[in-house]
């Protein structure tokens, strides 16, 4: 009799462990690191996620605008194999230098971002925090000076939290 009890118990545990479980909500620290390198003004880039979501994907700037107070704001989409997340940001330039002889500008910026949903694993995602960025734009030398960017190198670090329903 005890042997039969053990067999039934093992079978019950196996069935319980094999049964599908509902998706669980997750929240916690989330960092996104972007690297944008390519023809300007803002080419698609790579994004690396660490935290609640660990993955690599692509980053695309959907919009950006200069605001009257000197700040900038816009929207990025980070796409991963598990879904995409919409990132809305607002920031201020912290430094800007322009080398007219070499036609190169260097900039840094900082600000805040919010996550506003997305698709797949990111459906209903919320969260956000702060970002920092640093970049260089290489412009084209013309007889009359420098023309719009032809190559962009930018690195962005988004550090904050994410809440997934």
C-alpha positions, 0 to 999 in steps of 0.5 A: 500500500505505501508503494502505491501511495508514493506512485500516486503522489509522484504522478500528482506532482508531475501533473501539477508541474506540467500544467500550464501556469498563467503569465505572471506580472513582473516589475523591477529595475530595467535598463536600456542601452542604445547604440546608434551608428550610421548615416544621419541624422538619426539612423535606427540603432541597437538596444540592449535590455537588462533587468526584468526583460533581458534581450537585444533589439532595435531602436527607432526614433519616431519623433523628436522636437525642440521645445521653446524652453530649450528642452527636447522631447520625443518618442522612441520604439524599442523592438525586441523578439518578445515585443516592442515598448514605446518610450517617451522622453524629455531632456535638456542638452548638458553640453554642445561643442562644434568644431567648424574646421572638422565639421564635427559636433559633440553633445551630451544630454540628460532627462527623463523617460516614461514607458507607455505600453507596447506590444507582445510582452510589453502590452500595458507596460509602465515605468520610466526614470532617467536617461543620459546620452552622448553623441557626435555628428559628422557633417559634410564639408562644403565650399561654404562650410558644413552641411547637415549630418552625414554620420551619427554616433550616439550612445544612450543609457535609460535606467529605471523601472518597468512594470509588466501586467 
